[in-house]
Amino acid sequence: MSRNSISPVRRRQFLQAAGVTAGTLAFGGVGSVAAREYQSEGKQQGSATYRVTVANLTRGQAFTPPAVAVHRPSVEVFSVGEPASEAVKEIAENGNLDPLGMAIESSRDIVGAAIGDAPLVPATDPGDTGQPYTTTLTVTADRSAKYLSFISMLIATNDGFTGLDTVRLPAAVNESKSLYAASFDAGTEMNTESFADLVPPAQSLIGVTGDAEGTGTSDPAIAEDGVVMPHAGITGGSDLRPDVHGWTDPVALVHVERVE
């Protein structure tokens, strides 16, 4: 997805205390489908179906509902050392999936996508939320698209995310592969680690609360003009605690299987 493919979208409070609402996407001229899984109405000749399972491996970070896309090699979701696209910025800072949906709709090279309908919490569910730590998505796409990308926000961070960019899909039916995803810093917001600068679910999903409610608007005073880099982790200089919110890479396991 080109860094110029999406106009800036005003930050909004996309996450609610219990999770995230999945939007409606359309791609490749196919009518919109409002569901947890997004794919064309009926398979086309030459299509392939993939089952993608994402698991949260951290002990103290919740993820926004994961987004996966099947695409051709020309698509680049993110690249270490390069500025984050508007879509990646909005996911990493705000958990806002709308710009990603716009990018999918506008790209002819993204031929299938799916977005989860709930956040993924650590397996121990430290916030006692009842939310899952793993989810499975299904994507049906033209066989000419041989690559998968994945992205999800690390919710208790200023602009952290996890993802995979342009990894090869399994070629044969019943073939599968497991991939580990690291953590990244989008380079778009200073890492204040203050609840006042984080989305409200950063507290509720992990069960550690503070005096600040959190925010759904951008603060230009802490904006950065950096590039995507491996995330340095939680330093513990403010509300976030390394022993609670910290992690070691990899932070996510992604299992991909071609089922048809």
N, C-alpha and C positions, 0 to 999 in steps of 0.2 A: 504494500500500500504506500503510495507516494506520500512524501511529507507535505506535498502541496495539494493533496486531493481533498482536504477537508478544511472548510473555513472555521475559524475559532468559535467555540461554543462556550457560552457563559456558564461558569461553574454553578452547579446547583446541588442541593442536598439529595443526591440520588439514593443513597443508602438510608434505610429506616432502621429502627432499633432491632428488628428481628431479621433483617436481611435485605435483599435486593429484588426489585421487580424486573422480570425479563421483558424486553420490548418485542416489537414486531419487526421482522426483517424481510426484505425481498432481495433477490439477487438474480442476475442473468435474465431479467425480463419475466421471471416466474412470479406469480401472484403471492402476496404476503401470506405468511402462515404464522398465526399467533400460538405458540406452544413452546415447550421446553426444547424440543428438537425442531430444527428448521431445515427443511429440504423441499425439493420440488414435489408437485402433486403427481405421483406416479413416476416410476423409473423410466429413463430414456434408454434406448438401445445403446449399449456400450458404457453403461454406468457401473459404478462400484460402490459398495456400502461398507463403511468402517464403523467399528465400535471403539470409542475412546473413553477410557476410564482415567480419571484424575484423582489422586489422593494427596491430602495434606500431610506432610511428614514432620511438620514443626511441632514444638511443644507449647508455643505461646503466640502464634500468629494465625488469624483467620484470613481466608481468601474471599474475594468477591466471587460470585458465580463464574466459573471458568468459561472462557470463550475459545472455541477451536474453529479453524478454517482450513478447508482443503483448496489448494490453489496451484497455479502454474509457477515456474521458477522465477518469473519476473517480479513476484510479490515479495516485499521485504517489510515485515512488521516492525522489527527493531534491529539495530546493529550497535554493538559495543564500540564506543568511540565516536558515534554520530549523534546529532541532536535527536531527541524523541519527537515523533510525529504528534500532531494534536490529539489523535486517538489514543496513543500510548500515554501522553501527558494526562489526559482526562481520566483514564483508568487508574494510573499510578497515584494521582493526587486525590481523586474524588470517587473512584469506583463508578464513574459515569460511562455507561456503555453506549450512549447515543452516538457519539462521533464514530465509534467503531462500526455501528450499524450503518451509518451513512457511507463509510468507506467500503463496506461490503456491497452496498447497493450500487455504488458508483463504479465498481471494478468489474471488468469483464473477465479478469483472470482469477478471481475468487469464485469458485463454482459450487461451493457448499459450505455451510457453517452451522454451528450449534452453540447455544449459550445456556448454561445451567440456570436453574430456577431458585437456587438457594446458596447462601455462603457455605464454604467449607471450613469447619473449625478443626482444631487439633483432635486427634483420636480420643484423648482423655476428656474432651469437652470441658475445659476449666471454668467456663462461664455458665455451665449447666443450662445450655440453650436448647438442647434437643436437636440441634442441627447436625447434619452428617459430616464426616471427614472425607468421604469419597463420593463421587458421582460418575455415572456413565452416560455418555451422549452418543447419538447415532447420526452419522452424516452420509448422505447419498450424493454422489457427484460423478461428473463425466470422468471416464478413465484417463483422459488426457491430462488431468491434474494429478500430479504424482507427489505432492508435497503437503505437509501439515505444519501449521503454526498454532501456538497456544499462548494465552496471556491471562493473568489474573492479578489483581492488586493484593499486596500485603497490607492488610487494613490498618494495623497499628504502626504505620510509618507515615512520614510526610509524602514521599513519592516513590515508595518501593513497589516492586512487582516481581513476579516470576513468569517465566515463559520459555518457549522454544520457538526458534525462527527457522522456517524452511527446512524441516527434516524429511527425509525420504519415507514415503508410506510403504507398508508391506505390499508386495506385488501380487502374490497368489492368494486365492481364497483359503482361509484357515491359517494363513501366515500371520504372525504377530511379532511385535517387538516392544520392549520396555525401555523407556527413556527417563533420565533424571533431569530435572530442571533446577537451575540455580536461582539465586536472588539478584536483582538488579536495582540500581538507583537511576531514575529517569533524568536526574540532573536539572529538574525544573523548579525545585523548591528546597530551601534550606532544611536540614534535618534538625529542627528545634526539639523534636520529641516531646512537645507540649500538647496535652489534650486540647488546649484552646485552639491549636492549629490543625487538629486531626478531625476526621469525620466522627460523629458521635458513636457509631458502632465499634470504634476502636476500644471503647471501654466495655460496652455491654456484652460483646461477643467473647471476651476473655475473662470478664468478671472482676476487673480491677478498675475502680472509678476514682475520679478526682473532683475538684471543685468546678472546673470548667466544663461547660456543656459540649463543647466542640463547635465546629463551624461548617457551613455548606457554601461559603463564599471564599474566593481567592483573596489573599493578602499580598498586594504588590511589594510590601516591605520585606517579604521573605522569598520572593521569586528569585530563581537562578537561571542563568543562561548557559547551562552546562551541557554535557553529553551523557549518554547512557554508559554506565560503568557498573562493574560488580559492586554489590552493596557492601558497605563496611560493617553493617550490623548495628545493634543498639549500643550506644555508649553509656547511657544511664545518667546523662547530665540534667534531666528534667523529670517528667512524669513517667516515662517508659523505663522499665527495669530490665537489665540484661538477663537476670535469672528468671524473669517471667515472660518477657516479650522477645527475648533473644532466640537465635537459631544458628545452626550450622548447615552449610550447603551439603547436599541438595535439599531443597525445601518441598519439592513435589515429585511424585512419581506419575508418569504418563504411560499407560499401556494402550497400545493401538493394535487392533486386530481387523483384518479384512474378513468380513463375514459373507459377502456376496460379490 
